[in-house]
Structure formats: structure tokens, C-alpha cells
Amino acid sequence: MALSQILTSHIEKAINELFGVTLEKVELQATRREFEGDITMVIFPLLKLVKSNPVELGNKIGQYLADNSEIVDRYNVVSGFLNIVIADAYYVNFFNNIKEDENYGLLSPEPGDKAVMVEYSSPNTNKPLHLGHVRNNLLGYSVAEIIKASGKKVYKTQIINDRGIHICKSMLAWQKFGNGQTPESTGLKGDKLVGNFYVEFDKAYKEEVNKLVAQGSTEEEAKKNAPLMLEAQEMLRKWEAGDNEVVTLWKKMNQWVYDGFATTYKNLGVDFDSYYYESSTYLLGKDVVEDGLARGVFFKKEDGSVWIDLTDEGLDEKLVLRSDGTSVYITQDIGTAIQRVKDHPDVGGMVYTVGNEQDYHFKVLFLILKKLGYDWAANLYHLSYGMVDLPSGKMKSREGTVVDADDLMNEMTATAKQISEELGKLEGYSEEEKTNLYRTIGMGALKYYILKVDPKKRILFNPEESVDFAGNTGPFIQYTYARIQSLIRKADFDFSAPLSSADVVLHEKEKTVLKLIAQYPEVIQNAAESHSPALIANYIYELVREYNSFYQTVTILGSEVETEKIFRIQLSKKVGETIKSAFALLGIGVPERM
């Protein structure tokens, strides 16, 4: 049981015995740094039930706790706040209970609990993954891991946008300009090769548009009538009709892209349990709309198109089927959500990791699913996130100015290598060890820099700043972990023996670190509930900062008191384990040496 829960029960008992009343909710908060104490009770809510002044009430409750609760050592009252000092014995006993628990803070699903499906990545198959996809993947993967750690079964999935005019543009450009190139013949990853032809199409198309404008067409007419665009639209019609030649080319080029994506995902350290493809799902949802029409959820306009009226909820009317009977994106999303629950009957909620430009779309989608009567629709969440910018400006796919995910990861590794070599602490490392270390540091820097920011905020990503070995960065935290492992390796004595509270007098710095370790399970639950890896990242930075203060303030291996030395190594080891556990939730590795 968490300290806050234990203390709450003691306070409730005190209030009942002292004043004969029951306080609906005990309000606790961390004690402000300028006052002595570990936890503070806010007295003001009690004034509604007991006529007295807050200082007198605080003193009575504090004295009762000091006399009757073994976990309370002493107290002080400042205005309407009761600052409570928790006894060292509580922290030492707490530490003994968790120090050997390798899964401390992590929960397992209860039998019968509903699972959560987390969707992320969801790329197009006409170009490689870029910096925006990196934030999407890191967020989705981390949120999935955090929800899993909070005690839920999790399925990771994505829907791949593998059809449509943008795919046909790459296919047509390859036919016209490709000269039979393949990933093997060019040495390029398949997604990069296909992406190059998407850029080639755009260049050739713009030339055709400019030519038509020069011949007297308006720009709008030129864009519609450019031969390349007309050919791409014809290719799409053939694909939808099942033309054998077009479908064969589509399968071949998509497979090149999938192979390329697989390499990027592996290097990024993310994975998936299932894949959905737009080519298989784009017809889903039409039957659901017909059923909803019969039940009065949707209505039909004079032209035959089908809509839903959401004006009562502050939204607009939304088209769900065109007048020619073809579906729109929302139709497909309705069908895909329903299909996923059919495929995984234990799913009771879903998280969609999609940029904030789609906020309105998901409000509409979730409302429609609720109106269709699906109980799990109450547990749908749009993990909306801001875009990622670089100091050099915005990215544009069609013009080939995107920041490629693979190039970014390679750059991060190269930056980590350069800084590590400048620091000159790599004596005795083999080349393989160095390579692995550079990658661990570089990827840790990238992931931490992105995940420490609240998902809703826009990020200006600065690669060099992210690999700084000081401050709130991944490498700074990794370095602390490596320092702890070095300390443990130097401990040439048995530090496994449990110590009782009688053996240990806690230093103020030790107590601060213990208090933070005690918060870890609650931080995981809060991060899962708010779908925010930033809570984990900033918690672990605070723990590391306090541990470094402890490390610099007290003597560890050099202590002449045997029990002190043992306890401080045990404490250091647990901090290391907590860093490793929390970083795993962010998808970040930790090096044993640095």
C-alpha cells in the first residue's frame, strides 16, 4: 500500500476520534522544500466540519499522529498546512520490501480484464518514414508499454495506407522513369527507392502544369488535365477494377516498402502485434452505415448521400457515404474499429496515435461509434500530438525535403560517436562495444528528447542539444546508470544482507531518493491514465538529479560504517534498476559502461 493511502487511513481515524466527524477526502501534497516534512495535509477542508482555527486543528491532528502512528516521527504546522515527517523506520522497511523486486512498479493484468489496442505509425507506402513518423512511433510504442506496465493487456497495431492516388503516382513514375530499378540493383532500401519516384512524379507533374499554364490554361485546369495526373487516375481505376498488371506492380512495389519499413522499425526499436491494410479495410463500414441508416443513426439527403447530424454535440453534419455509394475515410475508420474488436474480442478500448490536425476527425469517429451502440466506444482515446520542427524549417514530402528517419538515426549515432570520442573515456572498448554504445547513446538521446515533451506540444528538435551529457537529456541519465554499475562493480564486499531500521540512520539525501523511488508505481499509473511518456521521462530525470546530489554529498564506498556502506550500495543498485525499468517504458536502452 502506498504511503499516501496508509497516512490517509491514520488521518481519518485521528479526525474521527478527535472531532467525531468524517472528512470526505483527505487532501495530501508533497511538502514544499522550504519546510521540514515529507507529506503535507491541507487543513482547510476540515474547517467546514469543525469550528476552530486551522493552526489549532493541525496541531491536534499532528500530535495525535505522532503519539499513535508508528510511521509519523514529528510534525509542524504552517498556516493551514500540517507538514508531517515520516519516520526513518517506514522508509527502511519499505525499501527492504521492494529492493529485490525486479518488477517493482509494474503490474500484470487481472484475469478477465479488458485489453487496450494502441495504433501508431500508420504510414503511406509511397515514401520512407520521416521525423514526424519518428515522434508518432516513439509515442505510440511508449504509451503501449506504459499501459502494459500499469496492468493492462495491450495489442500494438497499425493501419497501412497502401492504396489511393498517391500510391499510383509512385507506381506510374517507376514505370516511366525507373528503367527496371529495384532495391537490389540500386542498393537502396525499398521505401527510399519508391519515395524517390514519388518525388520524380511531382517534378514531372509540375513541369506539365507549368507548360499548360503557359499555353493559356488556368492553374486549376492545368492541374486537372496534366497528362501524368490523368494517367495516375486511370491507374487507380484499373487497380480498383482488379487489373492484373497494375495489381502485380502494386504488390511488388509495396513489398519493397514493407521490407524497408521493417528495417526502420527494428532500428527504432518498435514492434507491432498486428497490421491492417487500407486495401482490405476501405470497403469496411458500408454495411454498418446501412444498418445505422435503418436504425435512424444516419440520414439520407436528396442526392442519395448518407450523413450524420452531430450539431447537438457542437459539431457539424458529417458525410459517411457519397451519393454514388462510395465510402469516405470516416466510413473506413468505423469499419476498421469494429473489425478490430471482432478480431480481438477482449479489446475494451483503443488509443489512436495521430497528429493534432486530425482532432476533429476523431471527435466525430468516437461519437459515431457511441451512437451506433458499441460499449467500448466510451474507451476510445485520440493520442493527439504536435508536429516536430527542425531549426531549418518545415518538411515537405512531395518536394523531397523531409528529414528521413533512417538518416536521422544515423546522424544521432554519429553525433554520439563524436561526443564520446571527444570525452575520451573509451579505453578498453572493442570496436563492436563502441558501435553498440554510440547507437545506445544516440537513440537514447533522440527518444528522450522527443518523449520528455508533453505529447500535445510542438517540438523544435535540435539533434546536437539532445546528445548533451549534462542537463535533462537521455545521455545524462544513461551516464548516471553507468556510473551506478561502475560503483557496484567496485564494491568488493557482500552487500546483499537486509538491514533493519535499527541498523540505518537515514541521511537527508538518502531519504529524498527513497521518497522518489516510492513514487514510481504511482507515476506509471498516472502516465498510463494521461497517455503521457513525459511523466515517466521527467520523473526519472528528477530521480537521477537527486541521486547525483546524494552521490556527491555522502561517502559511499569510503564510509567507515559498514551498515552505511551496505545500505548506500543497495540504494544505488535500486536507483539503477528503476532507471533501467523506466527507460524501458520509453523504449530506451542503458549502457553498463560509458
Disulfide bonds with the S-S distance in Angstrom:
none
